[in-house]
Amino acid sequence: MDQQMRHAMIAVPAPSEPFWLGIPYWLVGAILILALFGAFQVYYWVGRKLGEKLYESRIGVRLGRERIAKIEHVVERWGALAVYGCFWVPMLRHTLPWVAGALRISYPWYVVASALGCLTWAPMWWFGLTALVWGWLELAAQSPVTAGAVAVLAVAVVAFFVVRRRRKRRAATEDEALVS
């Protein structure tokens, strides 16, 4: 058991020691949180500036007016809480903020919600992803074959879900075409 705990502790770098470009681990995490917060502010103001032009933009056309309308409904219903919640939903994370700007939701509430989202979501991913990468590297150092098998299995799981999602989307599109 003591051996397992020692390996688990090695999986995450020491917070105060140099980690990346000589910067301590905690400071890299803080910089990433601030960068994410800044990106969310840019998304909001781009959406606010573009407004209705958002639908004709490349992103708007790619997403489709129907999807944007769904996101608008979420923002109208939940307001700033939707901004916080979007951190936890992959598709919404990068679309809801500019829709919130286009809908001109209260900026002070947007700032509070996006700050709380950054402070809760980013550290989870920062520490979790770092632990995952360092753990896999430690596994690779001990058993390259096992690490390779884990990597192949991870790629296979992701590919399975991507293919399944595409098939469902294609079937839904075909069903809509038959109804029309």
Residue, then its C-alpha position, 0 to 999 in steps of 0.5 A: m500500500d505504501q508503494q502505491m501511495r508513493h507512486a500516486m504522489i509522484a503523478v502530480p508535480a510538487p506545487s512549489e517546484p519548477f514545472w514548466l519554463g521554470i514556473p511553479y506548478w500552482l502559478v502555471g495553473a493560475i495563469l491558465i485560469l486567468a487566460l480562460f477568464g480573459a477568453f470568456q470576456v473576449y467571447y462576450w464582447v465579440g458576441r455583444k459587438l456582432g449581435e445579429k451578425l453572429y448568425e451570418s458569421r462562419i461560426g454561426v453558419r457552421l453551428g446553424r441557426e437552430r442550435i444557436a436558438k437552443i443556446e439562446h433559450v438556455v441563456e434566456r431561461w437561466g441567465a448567468l447560471a447558464v454561463y456557469g453551467c456552460f463550463w461543464v458542457p463541452m459544446l456550450r463552453h465556447t458557444l454560450p458566452w458569445v450568445a450571452g453577449a449577443l443577448r446582452i445579458s447583465y455584464p456584472w452577472y456574466v463576470v461573476a458567473s464566468a469567474l466562478g466557472c473558471l475558478t471551479w472548472a479549470p483547476m479540476w482539469w488542470f490538476g486532473l489532466t496533469a495527474l493523468v499525463w504524469g501517471w501515464l508517463e510513469l506507467a510508460a516508464q515501468s511498462p511501455v507495453t501496458a502504457g501502449a495498450v492503455a493509449v490504444l484503448a483510450v483512442a478506441v473508446v474515443a473513436f467509438f463514441v465519435v462514430r456512434r454520435r455521427r451515426k445518430r446524427r446521420a440517422a436523425t438527418e435521414d429521418e427528417a429528410l423522409v418526413s419532409 
